[in-house]
Amino acid sequence: MAFMIYDILRLVLNLAFYVMIIQIIMSWLLNFNVLNYGQPFVRGLWDGLNRLLEPVYRPIRSILPDTRPLDLAPLVAFVILIALRDIVLPTLFGLR
């Protein structure tokens, strides 16, 4: 039973990892004008990713100092996610 819970939590964290990777890469592509925000598919995907991840970034932004042109919240969230997935979760389930 514990391994099934571990596998489900690991799956959720992996999914969040890839969603964040997609959003990070997409932000680069939008900033370098490789993708056009005016396209309906791009706009819908970008808005959906932001709605999904903004509740994660908002508390982190409230703690971090204001670095206006550079948003460090995705980087901090990404590092926390990797630590949870690769260190905390296996330790909790005795796999380390």
MDAnalysis code that builds the backbone (N, CA, C; Angstrom):
import MDAnalysis as mda
import numpy as np

u = mda.Universe.empty(288, n_residues=96, atom_resindex=np.repeat(np.arange(96), 3), trajectory=True)
u.add_TopologyAttr("name", ["N", "CA", "C"] * 96)
u.add_TopologyAttr("resid", np.arange(1, 97))
u.add_TopologyAttr("resname", ["MET", "ALA", "PHE", "MET", "ILE", "TYR", "ASP", "ILE", "LEU", "ARG", "LEU", "VAL", "LEU", "ASN", "LEU", "ALA", "PHE", "TYR", "VAL", "MET", "ILE", "ILE", "GLN", "ILE", "ILE", "MET", "SER", "TRP", "LEU", "LEU", "ASN", "PHE", "ASN", "VAL", "LEU", "ASN", "TYR", "GLY", "GLN", "PRO", "PHE", "VAL", "ARG", "GLY", "LEU", "TRP", "ASP", "GLY", "LEU", "ASN", "ARG", "LEU", "LEU", "GLU", "PRO", "VAL", "TYR", "ARG", "PRO", "ILE", "ARG", "SER", "ILE", "LEU", "PRO", "ASP", "THR", "ARG", "PRO", "LEU", "ASP", "LEU", "ALA", "PRO", "LEU", "VAL", "ALA", "PHE", "VAL", "ILE", "LEU", "ILE", "ALA", "LEU", "ARG", "ASP", "ILE", "VAL", "LEU", "PRO", "THR", "LEU", "PHE", "GLY", "LEU", "ARG"])
u.atoms.positions = np.array([
    [0.813, -1.196, 0.000],
    [0.000, 0.000, 0.000],
    [0.861, 1.266, 0.000],
    [1.930, 1.251, 0.788],
    [2.798, 2.437, 0.873],
    [3.465, 2.713, -0.464],
    [3.834, 1.655, -1.172],
    [4.490, 1.864, -2.464],
    [3.519, 2.417, -3.512],
    [2.236, 2.066, -3.373],
    [1.248, 2.613, -4.291],
    [1.079, 4.113, -4.043],
    [1.055, 4.521, -2.794],
    [0.974, 5.949, -2.468],
    [2.224, 6.661, -2.950],
    [3.378, 6.037, -2.743],
    [4.630, 6.607, -3.225],
    [4.585, 6.806, -4.740],
    [4.127, 5.795, -5.464],
    [4.063, 5.879, -6.922],
    [3.111, 6.976, -7.386],
    [1.986, 7.130, -6.707],
    [1.027, 8.180, -7.075],
    [1.624, 9.557, -6.816],
    [2.246, 9.740, -5.653],
    [2.871, 11.023, -5.350],
    [4.006, 11.330, -6.317],
    [4.785, 10.324, -6.638],
    [5.889, 10.493, -7.601],
    [5.334, 10.879, -8.983],
    [4.235, 10.262, -9.393],
    [3.608, 10.585, -10.667],
    [3.116, 12.033, -10.691],
    [2.486, 12.476, -9.610],
    [1.996, 13.855, -9.530],
    [3.165, 14.839, -9.582],
    [4.241, 14.551, -8.852],
    [5.406, 15.440, -8.866],
    [6.091, 15.441, -10.229],
    [6.145, 14.299, -10.897],
    [6.711, 14.252, -12.251],
    [5.858, 15.050, -13.229],
    [4.552, 14.946, -13.106],
    [3.657, 15.720, -13.964],
    [3.863, 17.218, -13.746],
    [3.939, 17.628, -12.485],
    [4.189, 19.038, -12.177],
    [5.547, 19.479, -12.725],
    [6.537, 18.610, -12.653],
    [7.872, 18.900, -13.184],
    [7.795, 19.209, -14.679],
    [7.113, 18.362, -15.426],
    [7.041, 18.565, -16.871],
    [6.173, 19.756, -17.256],
    [5.125, 20.026, -16.487],
    [4.309, 21.212, -16.747],
    [5.156, 22.472, -16.545],
    [5.973, 22.476, -15.498],
    [6.841, 23.628, -15.262],
    [7.892, 23.772, -16.363],
    [8.451, 22.658, -16.817],
    [9.427, 22.704, -17.918],
    [8.778, 23.302, -19.160],
    [7.568, 22.867, -19.473],
    [6.868, 23.391, -20.651],
    [6.647, 24.891, -20.509],
    [6.226, 25.332, -19.323],
    [5.985, 26.765, -19.134],
    [7.276, 27.573, -19.228],
    [8.363, 27.061, -18.670],
    [9.645, 27.772, -18.720],
    [10.130, 27.895, -20.158],
    [10.092, 26.802, -20.906],
    [10.534, 26.838, -22.304],
    [9.628, 27.737, -23.128],
    [8.325, 27.652, -22.863],
    [7.398, 28.490, -23.610],
    [7.618, 29.971, -23.316],
    [7.969, 30.318, -22.078],
    [8.244, 31.727, -21.759],
    [9.464, 32.219, -22.523],
    [10.482, 31.371, -22.668],
    [11.661, 31.755, -23.462],
    [11.270, 31.968, -24.914],
    [10.487, 31.040, -25.456],
    [10.092, 31.139, -26.858],
    [9.224, 32.371, -27.110],
    [8.384, 32.728, -26.161],
    [7.577, 33.944, -26.303],
    [8.453, 35.191, -26.209],
    [9.406, 35.197, -25.288],
    [10.275, 36.364, -25.119],
    [11.193, 36.583, -26.313],
    [11.604, 35.514, -26.979],
    [12.471, 35.634, -28.147],
    [11.680, 35.666, -29.451],
    [10.365, 35.840, -29.352],
    [9.468, 35.952, -30.500],
    [9.512, 34.750, -31.438],
    [9.788, 33.577, -30.892],
    [9.696, 32.352, -31.682],
    [8.231, 31.932, -31.755],
    [7.517, 32.112, -30.650],
    [6.078, 31.875, -30.618],
    [5.367, 33.219, -30.588],
    [4.205, 33.250, -31.217],
    [3.411, 34.477, -31.290],
    [2.229, 34.340, -30.348],
    [2.148, 35.237, -29.353],
    [1.051, 35.217, -28.390],
    [-0.291, 35.487, -29.061],
    [-0.278, 36.066, -30.244],
    [-1.508, 36.362, -30.961],
    [-2.200, 35.129, -31.516],
    [-1.501, 34.007, -31.612],
    [-2.117, 32.784, -32.108],
    [-3.013, 32.184, -31.016],
    [-4.218, 31.786, -31.378],
    [-5.168, 31.288, -30.362],
    [-4.646, 30.083, -29.568],
    [-3.979, 29.136, -30.230],
    [-3.477, 27.954, -29.525],
    [-2.402, 28.348, -28.515],
    [-1.481, 29.195, -28.946],
    [-0.387, 29.639, -28.070],
    [-0.957, 30.419, -26.888],
    [-1.886, 31.330, -27.148],
    [-2.496, 32.122, -26.086],
    [-3.228, 31.223, -25.107],
    [-4.002, 30.275, -25.611],
    [-4.751, 29.370, -24.734],
    [-3.836, 28.503, -23.884],
    [-2.785, 27.967, -24.494],
    [-1.841, 27.142, -23.752],
    [-1.117, 27.960, -22.691],
    [-0.656, 29.157, -23.063],
    [0.070, 30.016, -22.132],
    [-0.830, 30.452, -20.966],
    [-2.055, 30.849, -21.274],
    [-2.974, 31.261, -20.216],
    [-3.328, 30.087, -19.297],
    [-3.503, 28.910, -19.877],
    [-3.799, 27.726, -19.074],
    [-2.649, 27.355, -18.151],
    [-1.432, 27.396, -18.670],
    [-0.266, 27.095, -17.838],
    [-0.112, 28.113, -16.718],
    [-0.352, 29.382, -17.028],
    [-0.238, 30.417, -15.997],
    [-1.312, 30.259, -14.923],
    [-2.531, 29.930, -15.322],
    [-3.595, 29.712, -14.333],
    [-3.286, 28.510, -13.450],
    [-2.661, 27.510, -14.035],
    [-2.326, 26.305, -13.290],
    [-1.182, 26.539, -12.306],
    [-0.170, 27.300, -12.714],
    [1.031, 27.460, -11.895],
    [1.053, 28.718, -11.038],
    [0.209, 29.683, -11.313],
    [0.213, 30.922, -10.535],
    [-0.068, 30.687, -9.049],
    [-0.975, 29.779, -8.662],
    [-1.158, 29.523, -7.224],
    [0.095, 28.964, -6.544],
    [0.974, 28.352, -7.301],
    [2.239, 27.864, -6.749],
    [3.234, 29.015, -6.623],
    [3.271, 29.886, -7.617],
    [4.251, 30.973, -7.640],
    [3.897, 32.110, -6.690],
    [2.633, 32.381, -6.479],
    [2.207, 33.551, -5.696],
    [2.777, 33.566, -4.279],
    [2.698, 32.461, -3.506],
    [3.282, 32.507, -2.158],
    [4.806, 32.683, -2.181],
    [5.445, 32.126, -3.196],
    [6.898, 32.265, -3.299],
    [7.261, 33.710, -3.600],
    [6.496, 34.354, -4.470],
    [6.748, 35.768, -4.791],
    [6.567, 36.662, -3.574],
    [5.657, 36.300, -2.684],
    [5.434, 37.134, -1.495],
    [6.616, 37.051, -0.526],
    [7.386, 35.976, -0.587],
    [8.543, 35.803, 0.293],
    [9.807, 36.404, -0.324],
    [9.973, 36.239, -1.629],
    [11.190, 36.705, -2.306],
    [11.222, 38.231, -2.412],
    [12.429, 38.794, -2.461],
    [12.516, 40.242, -2.712],
    [12.092, 40.549, -4.147],
    [11.684, 41.782, -4.361],
    [11.209, 42.192, -5.681],
    [12.392, 42.383, -6.631],
    [12.494, 41.515, -7.612],
    [13.508, 41.635, -8.672],
    [12.735, 41.835, -9.964],
    [12.133, 42.976, -10.085],
    [11.109, 43.296, -11.086],
    [11.334, 42.705, -12.490],
    [12.404, 42.930, -13.163],
    [12.445, 42.384, -14.524],
    [12.646, 40.869, -14.553],
    [13.164, 40.310, -13.465],
    [13.458, 38.880, -13.426],
    [12.592, 38.220, -12.364],
    [11.758, 37.277, -12.770],
    [10.883, 36.573, -11.838],
    [11.589, 35.290, -11.389],
    [11.964, 35.243, -10.125],
    [12.678, 34.085, -9.592],
    [11.754, 33.017, -9.012],
    [10.470, 33.300, -8.931],
    [9.524, 32.347, -8.350],
    [9.499, 31.001, -9.093],
    [9.502, 30.978, -10.437],
    [9.530, 29.670, -11.104],
    [10.792, 28.868, -10.795],
    [11.927, 29.539, -10.688],
    [13.174, 28.842, -10.369],
    [13.120, 28.247, -8.969],
    [12.649, 29.021, -8.007],
    [12.540, 28.530, -6.631],
    [11.542, 27.379, -6.555],
    [10.411, 27.512, -7.215],
    [9.411, 26.437, -7.222],
    [9.970, 25.176, -7.876],
    [10.751, 25.350, -8.926],
    [11.354, 24.222, -9.638],
    [12.345, 23.487, -8.736],
    [13.171, 24.233, -8.012],
    [14.139, 23.619, -7.099],
    [13.423, 22.899, -5.958],
    [12.375, 23.517, -5.420],
    [11.597, 22.869, -4.355],
    [10.956, 21.583, -4.865],
    [10.412, 21.624, -6.063],
    [9.784, 20.443, -6.652],
    [10.789, 19.314, -6.837],
    [11.967, 19.628, -7.332],
    [12.998, 18.604, -7.527],
    [13.432, 18.027, -6.183],
    [13.584, 18.893, -5.170],
    [13.960, 18.411, -3.840],
    [12.879, 17.494, -3.263],
    [11.627, 17.878, -3.426],
    [10.530, 17.027, -2.947],
    [10.526, 15.680, -3.649],
    [10.674, 15.712, -4.953],
    [10.592, 14.491, -5.759],
    [11.774, 13.565, -5.534],
    [12.976, 14.125, -5.458],
    [14.179, 13.290, -5.454],
    [14.788, 13.056, -4.076],
    [14.438, 13.886, -3.076],
    [15.047, 13.733, -1.758],
    [13.999, 13.423, -0.691],
    [13.012, 14.296, -0.564],
    [12.052, 14.178, 0.538],
    [11.164, 12.949, 0.382],
    [10.566, 12.772, -0.774],
    [9.633, 11.662, -0.978],
    [10.291, 10.293, -0.781],
    [11.454, 10.020, -1.404],
    [12.082, 8.709, -1.140],
    [12.490, 8.522, 0.321],
    [12.894, 9.606, 0.991],
    [13.271, 9.497, 2.391],
    [12.062, 9.168, 3.259],
    [10.922, 9.800, 2.971],
    [9.704, 9.517, 3.749],
    [9.267, 8.066, 3.642],
    [9.475, 7.481, 2.469],
    [9.033, 6.108, 2.241],
    [10.145, 5.091, 2.451],
    [11.275, 5.522, 3.013],
    [12.369, 4.621, 3.346],
    [13.086, 4.024, 2.155],
    [13.109, 4.739, 1.049],
    [13.770, 4.236, -0.150],
    [15.177, 4.804, -0.307],
    [15.636, 5.556, 0.673],
    [16.998, 6.113, 0.660],
    [17.749, 5.637, 1.837],
])
